[in-house]
Amino acid sequence: MLRRMIPAVVVAATLTGCSAGQDTAAAETAVHEFRQLLGAERYLEIYMRAAPDMRVGASEEGLADRFRAVRARLGTFRSASRTNVSWNKTNLGTAVTLGYDARYANGRARETFVYRVLMGQAQLAGYAVQIEGTPDTVQIGAMALRDFPRG
């Protein structure tokens, strides 16, 4: 009996790993697209692509104002290195949280993106940014506050 269970466990672990890798790749692609849209000041498109989690309690203009303020403070995106990734599987898909140390024209920032990934499609559910040299963290979206890494 145990001999028959081992291959099933290995297959399940392998499939889970592939799914996490695919979900991470989809979220990373979405981060790249987000940065392009933010840089081009296409805030409405960010809103339209966002998950319902992100739009809860936020009007298009309200969300645009917050992203406009972030863009004005940070300037043009230069580069980033990923610092962490985590996954949370739910019946609504996988929540992929990606952390980055980023460099912008006006300084450095620590960013966290939370994407809801379902069937290979990643939708922004939360965004948080802490700008170096300031005590404030800008959090946008319902998931951002809960999932922003501490420390």
N, C-alpha and C positions, 0 to 999 in steps of 0.2 A: 504494500500500500504506500509506504513512504517513498519507494522508488518512483512510483507514478506521480506523486505530488511534486517532487523536486523539479522536473521539467516544466510543470505548470507554473510554479513559483518563479522560475528563471524567465519564462516567457512574459509573465505579468510584469516583473521588474523591468525587463527590457522595453516593453511597450510603454510603461510609465515614463522611463527615461527618455524615450523618443518623443513622447508627447510633450514633456517638459522642455526638451530642446527645441521642438517646433514652436511651442508657445513662446519661448524666450526669443527665438528668431523673429516671430511675428511682432512681438512687442518692441524689439530693437529697431526693426524697420519702421514701426510707427513712431518711435522717438525721433528717428532721422527725419521723417516727414513732418512731425510736429515742429521741429527746429526750423525747417525750411519755411513752413507756414508762418511761424512766429516772426522770423526774419523778414518775410515779405509782408508782414502786417495783415495777414489774411485771417483775422480773428473769427469771422463768421464761419469760415470753413472749418476751423478748429472746433467751434461749437457744434456744427452740423455732424462732424465725424465722431464726436464724443459719445460715450455711453450714457444711458439714461441716468446713471449714478452721478455723472458730472453735471448734468443739466438740472438736477433736482433743486428747486428753489432759486435757480439762476436764470435770468432773462438773457437773451442773446447779447443785448447791449451791456448788461451788468458784467457778464463774463468777458466781453470784449474790453471793457474798461480795466478789468484786473490784469488781463494779458497785456494790454497797452502800457500799463504802469510797469509791469515786469520788463517788457521790452525796452522802455525808455530808461529804466535804471541799469539794465545789463548791457545794452548795446548789441552789437553783432556777435553771433556765436563764432568762436574760434576753434575749440577742441574740447574733448572730454574723455575721461577714462572711467570705465564702469567699476564701481567699488563693491557692489553687491547685487544679488538677485535672489528672489524668493518666489515661491508659488503657493497658491491656496486653491485647491480644486473645490468647486461648488457645483450645484445643479444649474447654475447660470453660466458655467464655463470655468475657466481658470483665471484667477487674479494673479497677474505677474507684476511684481514690484521690482523696479530697477533703480539703483542708486548710482549717481555719477558725481565725480569731482569735475566741474566744468570751468572752462576759461572763456570769458566774453571780452569784448573790446573794453568795457569799463571795469573789469575785475574778475575775480573768481567767485564761484558759487557752488553750493552743494545742492544737487537736484534729486528729487525722488519722483518717479513716474509710476502710477498704478494703472495697468491696462487690464481690461476684461477681454479675454481671448475665448472665442467660441467659433468652432469650425474653421480655424485658421485666420479669423478676422479679429484684429486687435482694435479696441475702442478705448480711448482715454477715459478713465474713471476718476483719477485724482492726480494732482500735480502739486508739489511743494518745492520751494526754493529758499535756501538760506544764503543770503549774499554776504560774502566775507567782509568782515569789518563792521557789520551791523548786527544788532541783537534780534532783529525781526526775522520771522519766517513767514513767507507768503504761502498760504495754503488755498488751493482752489479745487473744489469738488468734494463730494461726500466722503470719499475714501481717503483723502489726503491726510487728514488729521489723525485718523486711527493708524494708518500704515506708515507714517513718516518715521524713519528709524531714529532712535535716540542715541546719543553718545558721540 
